[in-house]
Amino acid sequence: MPLEVSIEVSILPKPLMMSRSAGLYARFFVPTDLRASIGSRYLVRSLGNRRGDHARLAAATMGMALSMAFDAMRKGMT
């Protein structure tokens, strides 16, 4: 008897890493349905003085938090 597993998959916002004179930043695109609520096409957040893998991990953590925030906003819209 095969076991069926149902998993809800949410697409995580993929960061674009940007190097600026003030440091490294991650840019996340805001989903189209939430742009009016947020008021921007993308969000930019500083990664502090992190570099390499530490910066990628920080950006991924921010992406996960944003994904949960976007889901909560969508649930609040209904």
C-alpha positions as CSV (number, residue, x, y, z in Angstrom):
1,M,0.0,0.0,0.0
2,P,1.7,3.2,-1.1
3,L,1.9,6.1,1.3
4,E,0.7,9.5,0.0
5,V,2.3,12.6,1.4
6,S,0.9,16.0,0.7
7,I,3.4,18.9,1.1
8,E,2.5,22.6,0.5
9,V,5.4,24.2,-1.3
10,S,5.8,28.0,-1.2
11,I,8.2,29.6,-3.6
12,L,10.8,31.4,-1.6
13,P,11.8,34.9,-2.8
14,K,15.2,34.5,-4.5
15,P,17.6,37.3,-3.5
16,L,19.8,39.2,-5.9
17,M,23.1,40.0,-4.2
18,M,24.3,43.5,-4.9
19,S,27.6,45.1,-3.9
20,R,27.4,48.8,-3.2
21,S,29.9,51.2,-1.7
22,A,28.2,50.9,1.7
23,G,28.4,47.1,1.6
24,L,26.6,44.0,0.4
25,Y,22.8,44.0,0.0
26,A,20.2,41.5,-1.0
27,R,17.3,42.5,-3.2
28,F,14.0,40.6,-3.2
29,F,11.2,41.0,-5.7
30,V,7.8,41.5,-4.2
31,P,5.1,39.2,-5.7
32,T,2.8,41.1,-8.0
33,D,-0.3,40.6,-5.9
34,L,1.3,42.2,-2.9
35,R,3.0,45.2,-4.6
36,A,0.1,47.6,-4.0
37,S,0.1,46.7,-0.2
38,I,3.9,47.0,0.1
39,G,4.3,49.9,-2.2
40,S,7.4,48.7,-4.0
41,R,8.4,46.3,-6.7
42,Y,11.3,45.0,-4.6
43,L,12.8,45.2,-1.1
44,V,16.5,45.8,-0.4
45,R,18.1,44.8,2.8
46,S,21.7,45.2,4.0
47,L,23.7,42.0,4.7
48,G,26.0,43.9,7.1
49,N,29.7,43.1,6.8
50,R,29.0,39.4,5.9
51,R,30.8,37.9,2.9
52,G,30.7,34.7,0.9
53,D,28.7,31.8,2.4
54,H,27.7,33.9,5.4
55,A,26.1,36.5,3.2
56,R,24.3,33.8,1.2
57,L,23.0,32.2,4.4
58,A,21.8,35.6,5.7
59,A,20.1,36.3,2.4
60,A,18.4,32.9,2.4
61,T,17.2,33.4,6.0
62,M,15.8,36.8,5.0
63,G,14.1,35.1,2.0
64,M,12.5,32.5,4.2
65,A,11.2,35.2,6.6
66,L,9.9,37.3,3.7
67,S,8.1,34.2,2.3
68,M,6.3,33.6,5.6
69,A,5.4,37.4,5.8
70,F,4.1,37.3,2.2
71,D,2.0,34.2,3.0
72,A,0.6,35.9,6.2
73,M,-0.3,39.0,4.2
74,R,-2.1,36.9,1.6
75,K,-4.1,35.2,4.4
76,G,-5.0,38.5,5.9
77,M,-6.2,39.8,2.5
78,T,-9.0,37.1,2.3
